[in-house]
Amino acid sequence: MVDSKQIVDGFKSIQDEICSGLESLDGKGVFREDNWDRSGGGGGRTRVIREGNFLEKGGVNFSYVHGELTDLMRREMGMKGEKWLATGVSIVLHPISPMVPIIHMNIRYFELDDGREWWFGGGVDLTPHYIDVEMTKKFHNGVKSICDSFTNTAYDTYKKWADDYFYLSHRDETRGVGGIFFDHLNENTGKNKDEIFEFVCNVGRNFVPLYKEQVEATRNKGYGELEKQWQLIRRGRYVEFNLVWDRGTKFGLVSNGRTESILMSLPITAGWEYQFDPSDDPEAQKTLSLLKRDINWVDFDCESEGT
């Protein structure tokens, strides 16, 4: 059965593969690596890319941290035990063009008290500034194929989980078009630890192909100031979710994590306009109409959805 060292090594390899793939896809930007140590135990490799051909800012983080459970962690995160260990790879990419979507991926492993309790989590989700229905369908079909290799119910379960998780309840809208989200995958899933680890690694290794398809279809689309303004508004929504609702951000802060790496997910610029009115941008209005949970993107029918 796979152990924590093998999981750490596997996640580090996935970080390397993704960074290499993204540098090739961008064609200009190069990741800068920042190695760091956590005073309470462990550390990580933060890699940031900026001012590329299509990537304005992106990060591919690896971390392996451990320590003693604090009262704050028990209270805020509902954790039990004495010792904890966490490792994972986390990615957020913010493109220059408002026609290219934001994307996020995370794969992670957590254990308590030297493996007495363990689980995997993660997911991948897409946040277009402007929703392209056909590209969204392709993304969801690609994600579904990964899930289908794990179990025949995984996509429906994890897609629903993503819809509910990546949701700004204070706005009554989803962060984007979702994807998959899963947490606390352990032997209770009916799969053993090796099988779950393989699935999680498949999510990681399919990240670049999934995003490459999106980028190649959208990177050469034209845009102007109207679209850039909308991009700033949508980035603002992204920031709101990450700072208000995201559990990973919360865990990083309450576990005395590295703030610069935790907040790597935020864009360089974002915008908030009081009572912003997108009535002069029909595509923005269309996007707002599709920021809903429980849309069947795999079999999406524009006519039946009224778009």
C-alpha positions as CSV (number, residue, x, y, z in Angstrom):
1,M,0.0,0.0,0.0
2,V,1.3,3.5,-0.9
3,D,2.8,5.4,2.0
4,S,3.1,9.2,2.6
5,K,6.7,9.3,1.1
6,Q,5.5,7.8,-2.1
7,I,2.6,10.2,-2.2
8,V,4.9,13.2,-1.6
9,D,7.2,12.0,-4.4
10,G,4.3,11.5,-6.7
11,F,2.9,14.9,-6.1
12,K,6.4,16.5,-6.7
13,S,6.7,14.7,-10.0
14,I,3.2,16.0,-11.0
15,Q,4.2,19.5,-10.2
16,D,7.3,19.2,-12.4
17,E,5.2,17.7,-15.3
18,I,2.6,20.5,-15.1
19,C,5.1,23.3,-15.0
20,S,7.0,21.9,-18.0
21,G,3.7,21.5,-19.9
22,L,2.5,25.0,-19.1
23,E,5.8,26.6,-20.1
24,S,5.6,24.8,-23.4
25,L,2.0,25.9,-23.9
26,D,2.7,29.5,-23.1
27,G,5.9,29.7,-25.1
28,K,7.4,32.6,-23.2
29,G,6.8,32.6,-19.5
30,V,9.1,30.6,-17.2
31,F,8.3,29.5,-13.6
32,R,10.3,31.0,-10.8
33,E,10.7,28.6,-7.9
34,D,10.7,29.7,-4.3
35,N,11.6,27.0,-1.8
36,W,10.3,27.6,1.7
37,D,10.3,26.0,5.1
38,R,7.4,26.0,7.6
39,S,8.5,26.7,11.2
40,G,6.1,24.1,12.6
41,G,7.3,21.4,10.2
42,G,7.7,20.7,6.5
43,G,7.8,23.2,3.6
44,G,7.2,23.4,-0.1
45,R,8.0,24.7,-3.6
46,T,6.1,27.6,-4.8
47,R,6.4,28.2,-8.6
48,V,5.0,31.4,-10.1
49,I,4.8,32.4,-13.8
50,R,4.2,35.9,-14.9
51,E,4.0,38.0,-18.1
52,G,3.9,35.1,-20.5
53,N,2.4,35.1,-24.0
54,F,-1.1,34.3,-22.6
55,L,-0.6,33.8,-18.9
56,E,-0.6,37.0,-16.8
57,K,0.0,35.2,-13.6
58,G,-0.1,31.6,-12.5
59,G,1.1,29.4,-9.7
60,V,1.8,25.7,-9.3
61,N,2.5,25.0,-5.7
62,F,3.7,21.9,-4.0
63,S,3.6,21.6,-0.2
64,Y,4.4,19.0,2.4
65,V,3.6,20.2,5.9
66,H,3.1,18.6,9.3
67,G,2.8,19.4,13.0
68,E,0.9,19.2,16.2
69,L,-2.8,19.9,16.1
70,T,-3.6,23.2,17.8
71,D,-6.7,24.3,19.6
72,L,-7.5,26.7,16.7
73,M,-7.3,23.8,14.2
74,R,-9.6,21.7,16.3
75,R,-12.0,24.5,16.7
76,E,-12.0,26.0,13.2
77,M,-11.5,22.8,11.1
78,G,-13.2,20.2,13.4
79,M,-10.0,18.1,13.4
80,K,-9.2,15.5,16.1
81,G,-6.0,13.8,17.2
82,E,-2.5,15.0,18.1
83,K,-0.5,15.1,14.9
84,W,-1.3,16.0,11.3
85,L,0.4,15.7,7.9
86,A,-0.8,17.3,4.6
87,T,0.7,17.3,1.1
88,G,-0.6,18.4,-2.2
89,V,-0.3,20.4,-5.5
90,S,-2.4,23.5,-6.0
91,I,-2.8,25.5,-9.2
92,V,-4.5,28.7,-10.3
93,L,-3.9,30.3,-13.7
94,H,-5.0,33.9,-14.6
95,P,-4.8,34.6,-18.4
96,I,-4.1,38.0,-20.0
97,S,-7.1,37.7,-22.4
98,P,-10.6,37.8,-21.0
99,M,-11.5,35.2,-23.7
100,V,-9.3,32.6,-22.0
101,P,-10.7,31.1,-18.8
102,I,-9.2,31.0,-15.4
103,I,-8.6,27.4,-14.2
104,H,-7.9,25.9,-10.8
105,M,-6.8,22.4,-9.8
106,N,-5.9,20.9,-6.5
107,I,-4.9,17.4,-5.4
108,R,-4.1,16.7,-1.8
109,Y,-3.5,14.0,0.9
110,F,-4.1,14.3,4.6
111,E,-3.4,12.1,7.5
112,L,-3.8,12.2,11.3
113,D,-1.6,10.5,13.9
114,D,0.8,8.7,11.6
115,G,-1.8,7.4,9.2
116,R,-4.4,6.3,11.8
117,E,-6.8,8.3,9.7
118,W,-6.2,9.3,6.1
119,W,-8.0,10.7,3.0
120,F,-7.5,12.3,-0.4
121,G,-9.1,15.3,-1.9
122,G,-8.9,17.6,-4.9
123,G,-10.6,18.6,-8.1
124,V,-10.4,20.8,-11.1
125,D,-12.8,23.6,-12.2
126,L,-13.0,26.1,-14.9
127,T,-14.0,29.8,-14.6
128,P,-14.5,31.5,-17.9
129,H,-14.9,35.2,-17.9
130,Y,-17.3,34.6,-20.9
131,I,-18.9,31.2,-20.9
132,D,-18.5,29.4,-24.3
133,V,-21.0,26.5,-24.1
134,E,-19.2,24.2,-26.5
135,M,-15.8,24.6,-24.7
136,T,-17.6,24.1,-21.4
137,K,-19.1,20.9,-22.7
138,K,-15.6,19.7,-23.9
139,F,-14.2,20.4,-20.5
140,H,-16.9,18.5,-18.6
141,N,-16.6,15.6,-21.0
142,G,-12.9,15.5,-20.5
143,V,-13.3,15.5,-16.7
144,K,-16.0,12.9,-16.9
145,S,-13.7,10.5,-18.8
146,I,-11.1,10.8,-16.0
147,C,-13.8,10.0,-13.4
148,D,-15.3,7.1,-15.4
149,S,-11.9,5.3,-15.1
150,F,-12.4,5.4,-11.3
151,T,-16.1,4.6,-10.8
152,N,-19.1,5.0,-13.0
153,T,-20.7,7.3,-10.4
154,A,-17.7,9.5,-9.7
155,Y,-18.4,12.2,-12.2
156,D,-22.1,12.8,-11.2
157,T,-21.1,12.8,-7.5
158,Y,-18.0,15.0,-7.8
159,K,-19.7,17.4,-10.3
160,K,-22.5,18.0,-7.9
161,W,-20.0,18.5,-5.1
162,A,-18.2,21.1,-7.2
163,D,-21.4,23.0,-8.0
164,D,-22.2,23.3,-4.4
165,Y,-18.7,24.0,-3.2
166,F,-17.7,26.7,-5.8
167,Y,-20.8,28.7,-5.1
168,L,-20.9,32.3,-3.9
169,S,-24.1,32.2,-1.7
170,H,-23.9,35.9,-1.1
171,R,-24.1,36.5,-4.8
172,D,-26.4,33.5,-5.6
173,E,-24.1,32.5,-8.4
174,T,-21.4,29.8,-9.1
175,R,-17.8,30.9,-9.4
176,G,-17.7,29.5,-12.9
177,V,-18.8,26.4,-14.8
178,G,-17.6,24.0,-12.2
179,G,-15.9,20.7,-12.8
180,I,-15.3,18.2,-10.1
181,F,-14.5,18.5,-6.4
182,F,-14.0,15.6,-3.9
183,D,-12.8,15.3,-0.4
184,H,-12.3,12.6,2.3
185,L,-11.8,9.8,-0.2
186,N,-10.7,6.8,1.8
187,E,-11.5,3.1,2.1
188,N,-15.1,4.0,2.7
189,T,-15.4,4.7,-1.1
190,G,-15.0,1.0,-1.8
191,K,-11.5,1.6,-3.3
192,N,-8.2,0.9,-1.7
193,K,-5.5,3.6,-1.0
194,D,-3.5,2.7,-4.1
195,E,-6.6,3.0,-6.4
196,I,-7.6,6.4,-4.9
197,F,-4.0,7.6,-5.3
198,E,-4.0,6.6,-8.9
199,F,-7.2,8.4,-9.6
200,V,-5.9,11.6,-7.9
201,C,-2.7,11.4,-9.9
202,N,-4.8,11.0,-13.1
203,V,-6.6,14.3,-12.3
204,G,-3.2,15.9,-11.9
205,R,-1.7,14.5,-15.1
206,N,-4.7,15.4,-17.2
207,F,-4.6,19.0,-16.1
208,V,-2.4,20.4,-18.9
209,P,-4.3,18.5,-21.7
210,L,-7.6,19.8,-20.4
211,Y,-6.4,23.4,-20.2
212,K,-4.5,23.2,-23.5
213,E,-7.8,22.5,-25.3
214,Q,-9.3,25.6,-23.8
215,V,-6.4,27.8,-24.4
216,E,-5.9,26.9,-28.1
217,A,-9.6,27.5,-28.8
218,T,-9.7,31.0,-27.2
219,R,-6.2,32.6,-27.0
220,N,-6.5,34.3,-30.5
221,K,-10.0,35.7,-30.0
222,G,-10.2,39.5,-30.2
223,Y,-11.4,41.7,-27.3
224,G,-11.5,45.4,-26.2
225,E,-11.9,47.6,-23.2
226,L,-15.5,46.3,-22.6
227,E,-14.3,42.8,-22.2
228,K,-11.3,43.8,-20.1
229,Q,-13.6,45.6,-17.7
230,W,-15.8,42.5,-17.4
231,Q,-12.7,40.4,-16.8
232,L,-11.8,42.6,-13.8
233,I,-15.4,42.2,-12.4
234,R,-15.2,38.4,-12.8
235,R,-11.8,38.3,-11.1
236,G,-13.3,40.2,-8.2
237,R,-15.8,37.4,-7.8
238,Y,-13.0,34.9,-7.9
239,V,-11.2,36.8,-5.1
240,E,-14.4,36.9,-3.0
241,F,-14.7,33.1,-3.2
242,N,-11.1,32.4,-2.3
243,L,-11.0,34.8,0.6
244,V,-14.5,34.2,2.0
245,W,-15.4,30.6,1.3
246,D,-12.4,28.5,0.2
247,R,-11.5,25.8,2.8
248,G,-7.9,25.5,1.5
249,T,-7.3,29.2,2.2
250,K,-8.8,28.8,5.7
251,F,-6.8,25.7,6.5
252,G,-3.6,27.4,5.3
253,L,-4.1,30.4,7.5
254,V,-5.2,28.5,10.7
255,S,-2.3,26.1,10.3
256,N,0.2,28.9,10.2
257,G,1.0,28.3,6.6
258,R,3.0,30.5,4.3
259,T,0.8,33.5,3.4
260,E,2.5,34.3,0.1
261,S,1.8,30.8,-1.2
262,I,-1.7,30.6,0.2
263,L,-2.7,33.9,-1.6
264,M,-0.9,32.9,-4.8
265,S,-4.3,32.2,-6.2
266,L,-5.3,35.9,-6.4
267,P,-4.9,37.8,-9.7
268,I,-2.6,40.8,-10.1
269,T,-5.6,43.0,-10.7
270,A,-9.4,42.7,-10.0
271,G,-12.3,45.1,-9.9
272,W,-15.4,45.9,-7.9
273,E,-17.9,48.4,-9.2
274,Y,-20.9,49.5,-7.2
275,Q,-24.1,48.0,-8.8
276,F,-22.2,47.1,-11.9
277,D,-24.5,47.0,-14.9
278,P,-23.5,44.7,-17.8
279,S,-26.5,45.6,-20.0
280,D,-24.1,46.9,-22.8
281,D,-22.4,43.5,-23.0
282,P,-24.8,40.7,-24.2
283,E,-22.1,38.0,-23.7
284,A,-21.6,39.1,-20.1
285,Q,-25.4,38.9,-19.6
286,K,-25.4,35.4,-21.1
287,T,-22.6,34.3,-18.8
288,L,-24.5,35.6,-15.7
289,S,-27.5,33.5,-16.8
290,L,-25.4,30.4,-16.9
291,L,-23.7,30.8,-13.5
292,K,-26.1,28.3,-11.9
293,R,-25.7,25.0,-10.1
294,D,-26.9,21.6,-11.5
295,I,-26.5,22.4,-15.2
296,N,-25.9,19.2,-17.2
297,W,-22.9,20.4,-19.2
298,V,-22.2,17.0,-20.7
299,D,-25.5,17.0,-22.6
300,F,-26.1,20.7,-22.6
301,D,-28.8,21.9,-25.1
302,C,-28.8,25.7,-25.7
303,E,-32.4,25.7,-26.9
304,S,-33.8,23.9,-23.8
305,E,-31.8,26.2,-21.6
306,G,-33.1,29.3,-23.3
307,T,-29.7,30.6,-24.4
